[in-house]
Amino acid sequence: MPQKPKLGQNFLVNPQACHAIVDALGRDLSSATVVEIGPGKGAITELLAQRAARLVVVELDSLLATSLRARFGDSIQVIHQDILTVDLDTLRQSPADRLLIIGNLPYYITSDILLHLFAHHQAIRTAVIMVQREVADRIAAHPGSRDYGMLSVTAQLYAEVEKLMTLPPADFSPPPDVHSTVLRLTIAPRFQALGVSPAEFLAFVRQCFAQKRKTLRNNLRAAGYQPAAIENACQEAGLQLDARAEGIDMEGLASLHRSLIKPL
Ligand SMILES: C[S@@+](CC[C@H](N)C(=O)[O-])C[C@H]1O[C@@H](n2cnc3c(N)ncnc32)[C@H](O)[C@@H]1O
């Protein structure tokens, strides 16, 4: 049985894909601060170093971080640290500097990295990230699809999501067990337009999706809402009582939430 690479280390070995991923950040990076998550052996880093005004890379593996420092010298900043502990705000040069994030992510912490990016969304303009295909499908899913759930709603509350390309295992060394998809997330939070506050609304969405097979009514009852309040909120949102959360768009979920927290 082949050993799983440590720290999700599947290195990209398709040069066209490397170019396409960097291009997806935007052609002109001459005034941008770019942050690469998990540069590894530098396949993407090499292209970025030629184009970005400023490049900061965050690599957890000490041997890789050392060899990146030796290879790129002072032309880039190498941070040897777990990305989940890096305060992205501190990488900006000014409050107006909004970071461009890029990375062929270590798949074992994809969701944690996404949440970390969203927690710092004010510091970010765009993120181009490669994730496992099935996870990309969930992030980009629309209401009514099997893949639509908490991850889709969370991502789409913070960003416009585009699927750019899917790569086969053979484009990596060693090849992973899965296909990989590149996503572009353009940060555009929707909380204000929906009239909801982020922490409260995300907690509510979690309750709606608590058990995907249950109806919304049952999930909300289990979360402690009164049957009459649920009925009223569904009516206000124009939703059937036996609807399931996976069929409800963001506006519908927000309308339900606003009704349910309204003082009686
Ligand atoms: C899928 S590889 C991508 C490497 C390179 N960017 C490429 O495309 O060939 C993921 C990289 O993330 C690094 N990594 C894993 N966990 C990390 C973490 N928590 N913080 C920062 N880097 C991490 C790994 O060491 C590895 O270099």
PDBQT file of the ligand as one rigid body, heavy atoms in Angstrom, charges set to zero:
ROOT
HETATM    1  C1  LIG A 301      -0.480  20.115  -2.311  1.00  0.00    +0.000 C 
HETATM    2  S1  LIG A 301       1.124  20.666  -1.805  1.00  0.00    +0.000 S 
HETATM    3  C2  LIG A 301       1.374  21.988  -2.959  1.00  0.00    +0.000 C 
HETATM    4  C3  LIG A 301       2.817  22.327  -3.215  1.00  0.00    +0.000 C 
HETATM    5  C4  LIG A 301       3.093  23.313  -4.355  1.00  0.00    +0.000 C 
HETATM    6  N1  LIG A 301       2.359  24.543  -4.199  1.00  0.00    +0.000 N 
HETATM    7  C5  LIG A 301       2.757  22.692  -5.681  1.00  0.00    +0.000 C 
HETATM    8  O1  LIG A 301       1.709  23.052  -6.233  1.00  0.00    +0.000 OA
HETATM    9  O2  LIG A 301       3.523  21.858  -6.151  1.00  0.00    +0.000 OA
HETATM   10  C6  LIG A 301       0.716  21.464  -0.278  1.00  0.00    +0.000 C 
HETATM   11  C7  LIG A 301       1.849  22.207   0.395  1.00  0.00    +0.000 C 
HETATM   12  O3  LIG A 301       1.364  22.772   1.615  1.00  0.00    +0.000 OA
HETATM   13  C8  LIG A 301       2.308  22.573   2.670  1.00  0.00    +0.000 C 
HETATM   14  N2  LIG A 301       1.541  22.577   3.928  1.00  0.00    +0.000 N 
HETATM   15  C9  LIG A 301       0.889  21.539   4.508  1.00  0.00    +0.000 A 
HETATM   16  N3  LIG A 301       0.258  21.935   5.610  1.00  0.00    +0.000 NA
HETATM   17  C10 LIG A 301       0.505  23.273   5.733  1.00  0.00    +0.000 A 
HETATM   18  C11 LIG A 301       0.120  24.267   6.681  1.00  0.00    +0.000 A 
HETATM   19  N4  LIG A 301      -0.664  23.960   7.725  1.00  0.00    +0.000 N 
HETATM   20  N5  LIG A 301       0.562  25.537   6.505  1.00  0.00    +0.000 NA
HETATM   21  C12 LIG A 301       1.355  25.859   5.448  1.00  0.00    +0.000 A 
HETATM   22  N6  LIG A 301       1.753  24.954   4.518  1.00  0.00    +0.000 NA
HETATM   23  C13 LIG A 301       1.329  23.689   4.658  1.00  0.00    +0.000 A 
HETATM   24  C14 LIG A 301       2.951  21.237   2.324  1.00  0.00    +0.000 C 
HETATM   25  O4  LIG A 301       4.197  21.084   2.963  1.00  0.00    +0.000 OA
HETATM   26  C15 LIG A 301       3.039  21.342   0.794  1.00  0.00    +0.000 C 
HETATM   27  O5  LIG A 301       4.229  21.981   0.421  1.00  0.00    +0.000 OA
ENDROOT
TORSDOF 0
